[in-house]
Amino acid sequence: MLATLEAHRTARPTASLAGEVGKFITAGANFTAAHSTYATGSLAGPDGYLDYPDGAFQTLAGLVNTNPGAASGNFSAGSLEEHVSGSYRLVYDGQLNFGYTSNASGGLLLANKGGTFSTLTLQQLVTSGATGYDSTIGNTVLKAHGAIVSDGNIFSGVVDTLTRTTELFEQGGRITGTFNISGNATAIGQGTASATVSGTLTDYAQYYVDGSSALISGASMAVTGSTVPNEQQLLANAANFAGNDVISVSLPAIVNTNWLVAAGDGNDRISVTGGGARLSVNAGTGRDSIVLGDNGHAVNGGEGIDTVVLAGNRAAYTVTGVAGGYTVGAAAGGAVNTLTGVERIQFADSSLALDVDASGSAGQIFRLFQSAFNRAPAAGGLGFWLQAMDNGYSLEQIADSFTRTPEFLNLYGSITNLDTLVTGLYVNTLDRQPDAEGKAFWMNGLAAGVSVAQVMLGFSESLESQALNAGLIANGFAYTPYG
């Protein structure tokens, strides 16, 4: 079903924010232009109506006449509906002001004096199959909520929520934020001007009748009149996401166009399901969490410590190191996820560190354990030191703390015995006896004041050490998150 809507959007693109605001204004202007004289009506209050020769009508609620019985004066209403059968209904809620004078036949001539509007609702009423009916999405309902002031022509104010539903596809769509709007209603109605829109979009929610959805919260998107409130376009623009955003996209298994979640800066939480290879993530800069509801996606974690979250236990997945990253798929087979720039995987029962290359924290800690203790780190110990490095602790600080442990001293003996220390580092780190030149180099360094921690890092981070350990940690290794 969503695939059909994708094709529809290609043929009939979503209107911009200025265009959406303009729909309310144009509908009101069109009604006024076509209905200058009513046939029958009553404005006695508290409710009133005006019927027009073409079958259109207006209904008013909460009428208050400030000059009851007078030939001219003013009245206000809390609600006004303008209804054109087979076309649309436009409802204004708020404080609406009108002037009136009596004509020679005893009727009233009305003058729109504007007011303050809290809600505007525009509902299409086109009969299925009739001219103007959209057979793909059906009729549309637009609603704007906020505080808008008008003098009957010039309007301005703030819209905080804009919603849209369609008869056949959209179960509900909503954008919230602070949208400053203004314009000349007459010019917009005549098509010679557009509404001016500026502000910030904070939340976006779109639900479809097939269960698909796209949700954004905690955003701070700068918007203008040209901004298109289309979730596919908003999600693909990393500039829209500069803070700590929460983004959720759920699509059918098959879609016809590519969907990219480009999360930009900040520590984001992103959830994706469906869409297969057509739904991908570029998490941008920050410490991001990417929840994968199924397989087949490409995830680029970008800069920072990024974690992919999977619902199943570790045994349910295969993780394989490949050029540039990792593939993760169900052990039983099927589609796989491709991970690039992702440092960690969180399963339901365990976690896996993937940052095992020369500059990755997990790989550096693993090699340091081999040098310091001649063993791989336990899952809990690795989790503790990973958290320390993620929070700014340096590898040299960790190495220095290792040299003070009983385990290190039991393995190497007194660190004042430089021959024993250097020989042990060669054996434990590189699995070989020292060559004479190399041994002399490190012993001279220690004698000259280079710290034991610095020398140990020289061994653990050497190209030889990296090559020896690469195969052991190529597919990542388990750790227990600390805290």
N, C-alpha and C positions, 0 to 999 in steps of 0.2 A: 504493500500500500504506500509506504513512504517513497518507494522508487517512482511511483506514479506522480507523487507530489514534486519530486526532484525534477522530473521532466516538465511539469507545469511551471515551476519556477524559472526554468530556462526560457520558456516561451513568454511568461508573464512575470517579470522580476518583482520582488517585494518592493513596495513603495518606501521611500525614505521617511525619516521622522517628520520632515516638513510636509511631505505628501500625506502622511497619515493625519496630521493635524488639519491639513487643508481639506480633507474629506468632510469633517464636521462643518467647517466654515462654508464650504461650497454647497453642502446640502441645505443649510439654513438660508444662504443667499438665493438658491434656486427656488426654494419654497416662497420666499418673500416676493421674488420677481414674478412668479406665476400666480400669486394669490393676493391681489391687491383689494379685491372686493368679496366679502362673504355673502352667502345667501340667507342663512338664518343663524341665530346664535343667542347666547345668553351669558352675561358677565355679572349676574346678580350676586354670585358667590354663595357659599365659600368655594364652589367649583363652577367652572364655566366651560363653554364650548363655542366654536365658530365653525360652521359648515360652509363649504365652497361649492360652486356650481359643478366643478369637475369631479366631485366625490371626495376630495381631500378634506381634512378637518384638523382643527387644533383643539386640544383639551387643556384646561388650566386647573390647577389645584391650589388651595390655600389663597384664594383671591381676597385682597383687602383693598377697598376703594377709599382713598383718602378724602374724596369729596362726594360722598353719597348724595344722589339726587341732582347733582349739578350738571349743567350742559357740557362742561369740560372739566378736566382734572387729571388725576393720576391714579393708578392702581398698581399693586404689586402681586406677585404670585410666587409660590414656592416651587412650582413645577410647570413646565410647558411641554406638551408633545405635539409635534408636527407630523402628520400622518398622510402619506400618499399611497393609497392602496396599490398593491402590485409593484411597488417600487422601494419605498423605505419609510422608516419612522425615525425621527430625531427627537430625543428627550433632553431637556435642560433641567437640571435640579440646582436649586440655590435660592437666590433673591433676585427675581426678574422684575424690571420696572417698565411701565408703559404709560404713555400719555394718551388722552382721548379727547375728541370734540364731537359734538352731534352734528349730523348733516341735515339737510332740508327734509329728508324723508323720515327722520327720526332714528336713523342708524348711527353707528359710531365709526369715526375715522381713527384708527389706532396709529400710534407712533412708538416705535421701539426705542426705549431709552437705556437699554443695556441692563447692567446689574453685575452681580457676583455669582459665578457658577462654581459649584463644587463637583458636579458630575455631568458629563456629556455622554450620551449613548446614541450610537448610529447603527441601526439594524436594517439590513437589506430584507426586502419582502418580495423579491422577484419570484414569480411562479415557475416551477420546474418546467423546462422546455421553452419558456418564453424568451423573447429577445432580451439579452443582457444577463441571462442566468448562466452562471459558470458551472458547467456540468461536471467539472473535476472536484471542486471544493464546495460547491453549493453557495448558499448565502453566507454573508459575513456579519459578525457583530463586533463593533469597536466600542470601547468605553475608555474615557479619560477621566481621571480623578485628580483634584487639586484645588487651586484657588485662582480663578481667572476673572478679571475685571474687564468690563466692556462699557463703552458709552453708546452702544448701538452700532458702532462701526469699528473704531479703534479698540483693539483688545490687547491685554498683556496679563501675565501671571505665571504661575508655576504649576506644572503637572507633576505629580509624584508617582502615578501609576497609569500605565497604558495597557489595556488588555485587548485580546483579539481571539475570537473563536470562529470556526467555520462549520458549516452544516455537516460536511462529509468527512473532514480530515482532522481538524484541530480540536482536540478536546478542551484545550485551554492554553492560552499564551499570555504571558505577563512580563512586562519590564517595569522596574521600579528605580527610582533615583530622584534627582532634582533636575527637571527640564524646564528652563525658562522659555516661554513662548510669547510672541507678540506679532502684530500684523494689522493690516487694513482689510477688514472683512469684505468690503465692496470690491477692492482690487483682486483679492484672492478668488472671490466668487466669479469675477469676470475673466479669470485666468491670466491676468496681467502681472501678478505678483505671487510670492509664496510666503508662507509663514516663516518667521525667524525662530530658530530653535538653538539653544545652547545649554550646556549643563553636564551632569555626571550620571552615568548609569551604574547602579550598584548591584542589581540582581536581575536575573533573566530566567524565566521558566517557560518551557514549551512542552506540552504533552499532546501526543497524537492518539487517535482512537485505536491504533494497532498496538499500543503499549510502548511505543518509542518515546523518548524524551531527551531534552537537552536542558541542563540546569547549571546556572552560574550564580554564585553568591560571594559576597565580600569583595566585589570588584570596585574599581574606581575608574571607569571608562569615560574619557572626555567625548562628548557627542555634540554634533551640530545638526543643522537641518538636513545635510546630505547623508548623515549616518543611516544605514539601512538596518532595521531591526530584524535581521535574518540570522538565526543562530549559526548557520554554516559559515557565513562570512565573518561574524563576530569572533567565533572560535579560532579561525585561521589567522587572525591578526594579533601577533604577540604584543604589539604596542597597547592593546586593550587591557593587558594583565600585568600591572606593575606592582601589585601588592600580594598579600597572602590570600590567594583565591581558592575557592572550592568549586570544582567543575565536574559535572557528571553527564555523560553522554551514553544513552542506551538506544541502539539501532536494531532493526531487523537483521537477520543473518546475511541478507543480500541487499545491497544498495547499488545504485548505478553511477554514483559520483564519489569522488574522494572527500573524506571528512578528516580534517587536521585539527587537533587541539594544540595550539601554540600558546603555552602558558606564560611566556615572558619571564619577568623578574618575580622574586618573592618565593616564599616557602609555600608551595601549592599542594593541594590534595586533589588528584584527578582520578576519576573512575570512568572506565570505558567498557562497554559490552556490545557485541554485535558488530555488523559491518565488515567482519573479516579483515582482509588486508587493506581494504579501503578506509578503515578507521585507524589513524595513527596518532602518535603523541610526540610533540617536541616540548619537553618540560622547561626549557630555558634555564635561567640562572636561579640558584637557590637550593634549599634542602627540600626536595619534592618527594611526594608519595604518590605512586601511580598504581591504582587498583585495577587489575585485569579480571574482568568477569568471565572471559573465555579466551580462546587462543586465536592466533593469526595476525596479531597486531605488530607494528614496528614502533618501538619506543626509543626515543633519543632523550636521555636524561639531562643532557647539557651540563653546565658547570654546577659544582656543588655535590653534596652527598645525596644521592637519589636512591630510593628504595621502590622496587616493584613488589606489590602485595598480591599473593595468590591464595585462593580459598582452600586448596587441598593440602594434604600432608606431603612432605618431601618425597616420599616413595612413589607418589602419583605422577612425578614429573621427571623428565630427563633434562639435564643442563649441560650444554656442550660449548666449549670455547671455540670461537671461529675468528677469522680475520676481522678485527675491528670491534669485537664484542662477543655476544653469546646468543645461542638459541635456546629457547625453553618451550617444551611441549609436553603433552600428556605421554606418560610412559607407554600407554596402549597404542600410541600413534595418532596421526591426524595433523592438523595445522599446528604450526609453531609460532611463537613470538620471537621477534628479533630485537635484542637489547643492545643499545650503544650508549656509552656514557652512563651506565647504571652501575652503582657501586654495591648494592645489596639486594637480596631477594628475601622476602618474609613469607614463609609457608605457614600453614595452620599450626604445625608442631615444631618448627625450627626455623633458623635463619641461615643464609648463605652469603659469605663475603665474596664479591667479584672483583674488587679493586686490588688485583694481585700483580699488576705489572710493576715496572721499575719505580713508578712514582705513586702507586696506590698504597694507602695506609695499611690495608690488610696484608699485602705482600711484604711490605717493610717489616711489619711486626712478626710475621711468620719467619722471615729470614733472621731477624734479631733473636728470636727464641732459639733457633738452631745454633747461632753463634754463642749465645750466653749460656744455654742449658743443654745443648746437644739433643734437642727434642722439639717436636711440633707443639704449638700452644694448645692447651685444653680449651674447649669451647667457651667456658666461663671466663678464663683469663683473657682470651682474645677479645671477647665482648667488652671486658673492662677497659682494656687498652685502646680498643677502637673508639669507644666513647671519649676517652681522654684525648686522642688525636683529633677526633671530630670537633672537640671543643677547644682546640688550640694548643694542646700539649705537644711539644716537639719530640721527634724521634730520639734526639740526643738526650733529652730529659728522661725518657723512658730507659734508654741504655744506661744512663748514670744510675738510675734507681735499681736496675738489674745487678749492677756490679756490687751493690751493697747487700744483696740477699744471701742467706745461708746457702741456698742451692748453688749459686755462682761460686761462692768461696769454697764450698765442698768439692766442686768440680775442678777449679783452677788452683786451689791452694792460695798461698799468700801472693797478692798481686805485686809484691816487691820483688819476686823472683821473675824477672822479665823473660828469661829463657823458657821457663815452664809456661808462662802466660801466652807468649807468642806461639810456641809450639802447639799448645792446646787450641788456640784459635784456628790455626791451620787445619788441625785434625778434625775439630768439631764443625767447622764451617765449610771447609773445602774438601774434606775426606782425603787428605793427603798430608805427607810430611812436608815441612817447609823447605823451600830452596834457599841456598845460602844467601843469595843477594836479597831476596825478599825478607828473610828473617832479620838480616842486619838492618834493613831499612826501617822496619817497625820497632826494633829494639832501640835504635838510635833516636827515633821519634819519641818513644816513651822516656828515654833518658833525658831528652831535651825539654820535657814538660808537656808533651801531648797527653791528654787524659786517656785513661783506659777506655772510657765510653767512646771517645772519638776514634780510637784504634779499632775497637770492636765494630763500629759502624763502617769503617774502612773495609773490613772483611765482609760483613753481612750485606753491604750494598755494592760489593765489587761485581763486575760483569761475570766473573767465574761463579760466584755464589748465586747470582740471578739465574745463570744457565743451569746450575745443578738443581735448583728448586723449581724451575719453571714447570716441569712435567708433573710435579707433586700437587701443584695448586692451579693448574691450567683451567680446570672446570670449577674453580672456587672452592671454598672449604667452610665447614659449619662453624657457627659461633652462637653463643647465647647472649642476647642483648642485655646490657647491664642497666639495672635500675628499673 
